[in-house]
Amino acid sequence: MNKLFIQVILFFLVMGSSVYGENYKIGVLSKRGKIKCLSKWVKTAEYLTKTIKDDSFEIVSLKFEEVFPSIENKTIDFFLVNSSMFITAKVKYGAKAIMSMVNSRQGNPLTSFGGVIFTSSENEDINRLEDLRGNFICAVKESSFGGWQMALKEFKDNGIEISDFKKLMFLGKHDNVVFSVDNGDCDVGTVRTGILERLSAEGSIKLTDFKIISKKHHASFPFISSTALYPEWPLAKIASTDASITVKVQNALRSLKAHHVAARTARIVGWQDVLDYTPVEDLQKELEIGAYQ
């Protein structure tokens, strides 16, 4: 009896461990922190697990500095990062984009985003890009596309060098930059489009407390912007991820509808075939950053 009992237990343990063939990890850049990242994307992992059936998926929240080591060390299989970080991963590590995110603004699809340069509405000395010279600038991270690199291109296009600033500090999160300007801890901030509107909707800030520098108007784009627009984040695979699971993930994400809980939780409309990321690579080349530093 004891021997038979042990055999039965072992059988169910083996069967239980093989319910899902492989567990695939999707690294996601946590631009607003780990908790918000996981709560936003865990339903997508659940959707893929349920849809593909034979395999399971989990979300791994990644800080900016954790993205490239995770790709290089193959501790993740897929990753969702900003468009510039993807270009660096493509050039340096052979990563390949498999789908592009379609963002959502009140249910309307958005396939591009930009950067916002702003100061306090009470700051009468800063009204144009030229006025930034001699001031304290806050940004998200050197590798943040919407939270620094897009603004950096605007600065360069207008003859402004980093050395012209009194001080430049990277605060790690978009929210930190907004709150620092709001509290008067720094003079000017830059974040990706949509952050100001989202914090306002959450009741954390008032849009009227901020002044937008170099404001641009893009047709059919609903967010405040100070820069050109670039293609939205891609979902990519590392070089060693198998083609068969990649196709399954692509098919599953194409079928994701805007009303599904995974899309609503992620605040996206869905996914589409890969966008053209050439403009992002051109920006890296021009600024000599990322893969072209």
Summary of the structure (lengths in Angstrom):
residues: 293
radius of gyration: 21.5
end to end distance: 68.0
largest distance: 85.7
contacts: 973
relative contact order: 0.19
helix: 43%
strand: 23%
